[in-house]
């Protein structure tokens, strides 16, 4: 018997600023379950839909657009998928758009190779000696992550992760970070290193009074260029 044809739909959605980021995936999964769409079952649980969710939104981060792929057993138009999900989604998920993508293309979880963040805050209390942009240009810029007893310290160079850093306004930066050998860098860590804030290993960390907003995700072409998903 031939395997059933699978149709892949890519969803862009947003979540409220106060959302519990650990529950975003569950909220999206519940929306698909309630939508009535003919989803392909997940391998780990046949009662759940197969989903590929983009890079997890970190603690203390907001987002202007998250992505997920859902897999359907029947051909349904993107507009029908959009309408079904809008009806089923609760207050934790705001569906922005839906598009069909070829099944053979990488899922969004494997596609995203970089992320752009808005970093906003009044940094005068820390009195940094230079801008974040200039700090990150330094070849020795690094974040130090220590254990609770300070016995172990991990030194993480920032340069390999930083694609770009721009400062359009006095208290606002656009920071683009890429994946390096399968590892990502939290934007909070880059800002912590700049401001001299301590980072403790294993703790959920953010910088008080600073907003970190994931503005977009990017995929990388064969020439190394980055393109917005």
N, C-alpha and C positions, 0 to 999 in steps of 0.2 A: 504494500500500500504506500502510495506517495505521501510524503510529509505534507501537512497543510501549509498553505502559503501564509506568511506572516506579514502584516503591514505595520510599519513603524511610524509613530506620530511623535513629534517633538513639541513639548509644551513649554512656553515661557510664562512664568507666574511671579507674583510678588507676595510677600508676607508682611503683616503689620510690624511696625517698629518694636512693639512689645512682645512679639511672638516668642514662644519657647522654641529655640532653634532645634533642639533635640527631637521635637515632635513634628517638624515640618514634613518629613517623609511619611509619617503615619497619617497626617492630615491629607496629603495628596493621595495616598493609597485608599483612604476611606472615600474620597471624592470619586475615584475611579470605580470603586465597588458600588457606590450608590448611583452611578451614572447610567447603568444598564448597558454599557458598551460591551461588545463581544471580546473581552480581553483574553490574552493567552495566560494560562495559570503560571505562577512562579514555581520554580523547581522545589524550593524549600517548603512551600505550603500551597497546595493546589487550590485552596480557597482564596488566595491572594492574587492580585494581578502581577504580571511580570513588569517590573519598572527598573529603569536605569536612571538614578538621580545624580546630578552633577556634583562637583566637589562640595563637601559639607560646609555649610555656613558656620563659621567659627563663633565661639563665645564672644559676646559684646559687639558683634558685627550686624549691621543692617544690610539691606539689599534692595537694589532697584530692578532686579530681574534674576530669577532662578530658572533652571532648566531641568527637564526630565524627559525621558523617552518612555512611551507606553507601547505595548505590542498587542495588535488586534488580530483576531482570527478571521475577520470579515472585512471587506473593503468598505470603509466609511469615509465620507468627505471630511476634510479638516473643519469645515463650518459646523457639521453635525457633531463632531467630537467637541468642538469649542462650546456649542450650546449645551450639550449634555453635561459637560464638566462645570460650566457656570451654574447650571441649575443645582448640581449636586454638591458643589464646594461650600464649605462653611466659612465662617469669618476669618479663619486662619490662612485661607488661600484666595488670592485674586488672580484669575486666569487672564493673561494679557493676549496671548495669541497661540494658535496651533498650526503646525505645518507638517505635511507628510515628507519624510526623508527616506531615501533608499535603504532597504534593510541591510545591505552589505556594508554601508558606511559605519565607521566606529560609533559606538554609543556615546552619549554626552559625557559619561564618566571617564571615558578614555580619550575623548576629543579635547577636553579643556587642558591647555598647557600653560595658561597664564591668566591672571586676573588683574583688573584695574580697580583701585580703591580711591574713594574720596576720603581724605583725612582732614577733619575740621575741628578747630578748638582754639582757645586763647592760650598760647604757649608762653606768655610773658612771665608767669609765675616760676617757670623753670629757668628763665633767662639763658636760653641756649646761645652759645658763642657764635653760631653760624646757622644758616638755614638748613632744613632737612635735605634739600637738594645738594647743597655743598658738602654736607656731612657724608652723604651716600656716595659722593664721588671719590672719597678717600679710600685708598686701596686697603687700609687697615681697619675700616669700619667693621665692627662685629658686635653681636649680642652675646652676653654671657648669661647662661642659664645655670643656676646653682641649685643644689639639693637643700633641703630644709635646714640641715646642720652646717651648710657651706663647705662640707668636706669634699664634694665633687663639683667641679665646674665644667660646663660644656661651652666651648667657644665656637660660635657659628659665624663665619665670614658672611657679610651681607652682599658683597659685590656679585657673586654668581647668580643671585636671585633677582637683582634689581635690573629691570629692563629700562625704566624711565621714571623720572620724578620731576614734576612741574609744579610751579607755585603761581597760580593765576591770581590769587589774592593773598593778603598779609597772613591770614589765619587759615588758609586752605591749601591743600596739596592734592595732586593726582599722582598716585603711586602705583606703578605696574610691576607686578612680581611674577616670575616664571617658575615653573617646576624644574627642579634639578635632580636628576637621577631618581625620579619618582617621589621626591620630597618637596613639600611646599613650605613657605615661610609665612608666618602670620604677620600682617602689617603692624600689629601691636608691638611685635618684637623689634621691628626696625625703628619705630618711634621710641620705644623704651631705651634702646641703645643710644639714640640721639639725645634724649633728655636725661640720661643717667639713671633711669628707673630700674630697680632690681626685678629680675624675673626668676621665680621659683619653679623648679621642675615639678610637673604633675598638677599644678594649680591652674584653675581657670583664670586667665589674666587679661586685663585690659587697662588702658590708661585713663584715670579719672578725668572727667570733663572733656574728653576727646571722642568725637564720633568717627567710627570706621564704617564706611558704606561701600559695599561691593557694587561697583558701577557696571561691570561687564566681565564676561569670560571670553577667552580667545583660543583659537586653534592655530596650529603651526603647519605651514605648507612645506614642501620638500626643499625649498630654498631657505628655510628658516624664518620666513616672514610670518607675522602674527595677524590673524583676521578675527574680527568679532563673530562670535557664534550667533 
